[in-house]
Amino acid sequence: AGPDLDKSTSEYLPYSIANIRSEIREVPSPVPTGAWRSVADSYHAFVTECFLDENAAAGKIDPVDLRIRLLGGAPRLRQVVERVATISKWGRRLASNRAQGLAAYSCRDTHVAQVAEVEVGHDGRIRVPRVTCVIDCGMVVNPDTVIAQMESAVAFALSATLKGQITISGGRVQQSNFHDFPIVRMDEMPHVDVHIVPSKEPPGGVGEPGVPPLAPAVANALYRATGIRARMLPVRNLRDLQRSTAT
């Protein structure tokens, strides 16, 4: 399961870091919340994977190399990172308005790494043409189900990353349906390339683990494309990205 509010987030970090101090605080909210695909793992992954990329940039270390260096105690997660870097041709030359970003996460006894390729248009519009996903979910009974779950996880998470904003006015949620709470449409859906790691380990979950890495992978790619860190979501365009950093 995802992080509990009474536990330190450091308990969920897969990285071998000698000195860690972390805090988690509950912020009371009058707004009731409901179920969310991947529960707390989505925002936990966003914080940890974006922060790790910031450390890589500060140390002038490739983000893939840093993860591999720190994942000695998590061999299955390390393997999916190595594989997704190879399959996505990490570091290859792209157009000046495109960049790749990587994130990896483990939950439900499953390990997923994703590379998102992001494009920032001249009009400031943000697109994600391609997502490469490597998953180790243990022994697989039906590969088509695993692939479908990863594809739908990307659609769900990308909708939240680029579009999913809820606003409240006068005590009421302003959005009412898909006309004012849009999701990714067919022409906005990236090509999703899913690779399953053969394994004899016990089966893990596949319904939720594809969600957490997507937002940080996109955010990390946006930094590499623009030099701006996403501090809030959604980021519908370059203006939103600039505003999130200012906030």
N, C-alpha and C positions, 0 to 999 in steps of 0.2 A: 504494500500500500504506500501511498504518498506520505510526506512528512506530517507528523502530528504537531499541533501548536505547542505542546509542552516539551518538545524535544529540540535539541540543537540541530540545525541544518547540517552541521559538520558530520553527523552520523550517517548522512546519506551521500557524502561525497566519495566517489570511487578513486579519487586521485591521492597518491602518496605524497602528502604535503606535511612536512615535519611540524610546522607551527601554525596552528589554526585557532582563531577565536571568532566565534559567530554567535549571533543573537537572533531570536525570532520573537516578534511581539504581535499579539492579537489586537487589531483595531476594531472596536465596536462599530457596527454599521446598522442603521435602521432599515436598510434594504434587505429583504429576505433573499436568500440565494438557493439555488437548486443544483441538480446534478450537472456535471460537466465532464466531458469525455477526457479521461486521464486524471481527473480530480486535481489534487495539489501538485502533481508532478509537472504539469505544464508550466506554471510560473516558477517552480523551483528550478527546472531546467533552464528557463530563460535567464534567471539571475546567475546561476553558476556557470553556464556555458558562455554567456556574454562576458562575464567577469574574467573567465579564464583567457578568452581572446584578448581582453584588455591587457592582461599580464603578459601575454605573448608579444603584443605590440610594444609594450613598454620595455621588454627585454630583447626586442628585435629578434625574436625566435618565431619560426614558422608555427602556426597554430596546430598543425598536424604533428609536427615533431615534438611540441611541448606535451601534447596529450599522450603520445606514445611513451615519452620519457616518464610520465607520472602514472601510467596505468600498469605498472609492473605487478601490482596486487590484484588486478582485474583483467586476467588474460582474455576472457571472452569479449569484453568491451574493447579491449585493445585490438583484438583481431578484426572486429567490424570497422574500427577506425582505419586500420591499415588497408582493408579491402576497399572501403568506399573511396579512399584517397587514390588508390590505383585505378579503380573502375571509372571514376569521374575525371581521371587525368588531372588531378589536383595540381594547380600551379601553371597550367598551360596558358599561353597567351590568348587574351580575349580582347574584344573591342574596348575602347577607352571608357565606354559607359556601362560596361558589364564587369561583374566580379563574382567569385565563388565565396561561399561561407560554409563552415562546417560546424556541426554540433553532434554530440553523442549522449546517450542516456540509457540507464538500466532501470526497469521496473517490471513488476509481474513476472519475475524470473526470465525476462527477455531483454536483449541488448540490441540497440538500434543506433546506427550512425547515418547521418544524412548530409549531403552536400547540396546546397541550393545555389543555383546560378541566377543572379539578379540583374535586371536591366533597368536603368534610370533614363527615361526618355527626355528629349529636349524640352518637353512641356512639363517635366517634373513627375510624370506618371511612373509608378513603380510596377514592373512586371517580373514574374518568375517563370522563365521559359522552360527550365529543367530542374528536376530534383532526382538525385541518385540516392537510393536507400539500400542499406545492407542490414539484414536482420538475422540474429541468432536467437531463435525461440525454442531451442532444443529439438527433439524429434518432431518431424512434421508429418502429419497424416494426409493433409490435402493442401498441396502447394498453392493451388488457385485461390483458396480461401485466404491464405497468408498474403498473397499479392493483392487481392481485393481489399483486405483490411488496411494494408499500407497505403494503397491509392486513396481510399476514402479518408484515411487519417490525414493525408496531405491536403485533401480538399477541405476538410473540416478545419485544420489548423491554419491553412493559408487564408481561409475566409475570416478567421478571427484576427490574424496578423495584419491583413490589409484592409479589412472592412468592418469588423465586428465591434461597433461602438454602441453602448447603451447610454442614453442621457435621461436625466430626471428633471422634471419641472413641476412645481406645485405638488410634490409628493407622488407624481405619477410618471411611469416610464413613457417616454414620448414615442418610441417605436412600437408599431402594432403588427407589421407583417413584412413580407420580403420586399415590398416596394420602398420601405424606409429602413430596413435592416437587411441589406443585400448580402448574398453569398457569392462565392466564385462561380462564374458562368462557364459554359463549355469552352468559349473562345479565350478565357482567361486561365484555364486549367493548364498547368505545366505538363510536359512529358515526364512521367514518373517511371524511373528505371529501378525495378526492385530485384535484389539478389538475396537469396536465402543461403545461409551458411549450413552445410550438412553437419548434423550433430546427432549423437546418441544420448544426449542429456535428456532428462525428463521434460515433457512439453511445458512451455511457458505460455503466457497470454499473448494474444495478437490484436485484440480489439482496441487497446489503448496505447501501447508503447510507441506507436508511430507518430503520435501527436506531439509529445514534449520537445523533440529535437528541432521541429520545423521552424518555429518562431525565432529561436536563437540563431539557427543557420541563416535565415533570411537577414536578421539584424547584423550578423557578423559580415555577411556579404555586402550589405549596404555601407558598412563602415569602410570596407576595402574599396568600394566604388566611389564613395563621397567624402570619406574622412569624418563622417558624423556618426556618433553613437546614438542608437535608439534607446531612449529611457522609458518611453511609454508606448503602448499599442492602443489602437491600430496606427499604422503608418500608411495612409492611402496615397501619399505623394511626397515629393521632396519638401514641401512646405510643412507638412505634418512632422516629418523627420526633424527638421530644423526647430520646430516648436517643442518637440519632445525633449530635446537637449536643453533648450532654454528653460523649460519647466524644471 
